[in-house]
Each structure stands twice: as C-alpha cells, then as structure tokens.
C-alpha cells in the first residue's frame, strides 16, 4: 500500500522527487504519512479534499481483507 500511495502522490505533485511515504504498522491500525513539499500539500489533498478522500477509499478497500484500519495523512516539509 505504501508504494501505491507514493505513486499516486507523485502524479499530483509539482516536485515528485520530494515525495516520500512513511508507514507505521500497528496491531489494528496502519498509519501512512505522505511527506511532501509545502507547496504540494494542496495539490495532493485536492479541491475540497476530494483527492485525498479518494485515496483513503482505495486504501480502506485494500485493507478490508486484512481487517486493519489504514489512516492516511499528508505532512509538509521544507
């Protein structure tokens, strides 16, 4: 899932080389953090949050078989 999120985020970013995804695995919940340039945060989130919402729907569909919850967050860096 980490690679999928990274590929999708790179498609939207102006600086795709600065995109990285960190995965923190827990017992019941996995956390995926998309680290990007501050200028790309809005592009990854999308208008009214539609892009990030669609990414979350895809992740939840993929994670339903493993019965784990996936949380996706966008974090800016300079």
VMD Tcl script that draws the C-alpha trace (Angstrom):
set ca {
  {0.00 0.00 0.00}
  {2.91 2.31 0.72}
  {4.13 2.09 -2.87}
  {0.66 2.72 -4.27}
  {0.22 5.87 -2.18}
  {3.67 7.09 -3.19}
  {2.95 6.59 -6.90}
  {-0.40 8.37 -6.72}
  {1.04 11.29 -4.74}
  {3.91 11.70 -7.20}
  {1.43 12.08 -10.07}
  {-0.15 15.12 -8.42}
  {2.99 16.81 -7.07}
  {4.98 19.56 -8.75}
  {8.10 18.15 -7.08}
  {7.68 14.36 -7.31}
  {11.27 13.73 -6.24}
  {10.48 15.18 -2.79}
  {7.61 12.78 -2.09}
  {8.20 10.07 0.48}
  {5.82 7.83 2.37}
  {6.39 6.54 5.89}
  {4.46 3.53 7.11}
  {3.90 2.89 10.81}
  {2.40 -0.53 11.42}
  {0.27 -1.24 14.47}
  {-1.83 -4.18 15.60}
  {-5.16 -2.84 14.39}
  {-4.21 0.34 12.52}
  {-1.56 1.27 9.98}
  {-0.53 4.90 9.55}
  {0.73 6.16 6.20}
  {2.31 9.61 6.19}
  {2.92 11.34 2.86}
  {5.83 13.75 3.27}
  {5.89 16.39 0.56}
  {7.00 19.91 -0.25}
  {4.79 22.55 1.43}
  {3.64 23.77 -1.99}
  {2.38 20.31 -2.95}
  {0.13 19.78 0.06}
  {-2.84 21.43 -1.62}
  {-2.33 19.51 -4.84}
  {-2.27 16.16 -3.02}
  {-5.28 17.00 -0.86}
  {-7.23 18.30 -3.87}
  {-10.14 20.67 -4.12}
  {-12.40 20.22 -1.10}
  {-10.31 17.17 -0.12}
  {-11.58 15.03 -2.97}
  {-8.20 13.62 -3.99}
  {-7.11 12.57 -0.51}
  {-10.60 11.22 0.15}
  {-10.42 9.05 -2.97}
  {-7.01 7.75 -1.89}
  {-8.44 6.86 1.52}
  {-11.34 4.97 -0.08}
  {-8.89 2.92 -2.15}
  {-6.75 2.16 0.92}
  {-9.75 1.14 3.01}
  {-10.93 -1.19 0.24}
  {-7.50 -2.80 0.05}
  {-7.16 -3.14 3.80}
  {-10.60 -4.65 4.39}
  {-9.31 -8.17 3.72}
  {-6.65 -7.88 6.41}
  {-9.24 -6.37 8.81}
  {-6.93 -3.47 9.59}
  {-7.70 0.22 9.54}
  {-5.48 2.50 7.45}
  {-5.02 6.18 8.26}
  {-3.55 8.44 5.56}
  {-2.06 11.81 6.49}
  {-0.26 14.48 4.45}
  {2.71 16.14 6.13}
  {4.60 19.09 4.69}
  {8.34 19.57 4.84}
  {10.60 22.31 3.60}
}
mol new
graphics top color blue
foreach p $ca { graphics top sphere $p radius 0.5 }
foreach p [lrange $ca 0 end-1] q [lrange $ca 1 end] { graphics top cylinder $p $q radius 0.2 }
display resetview
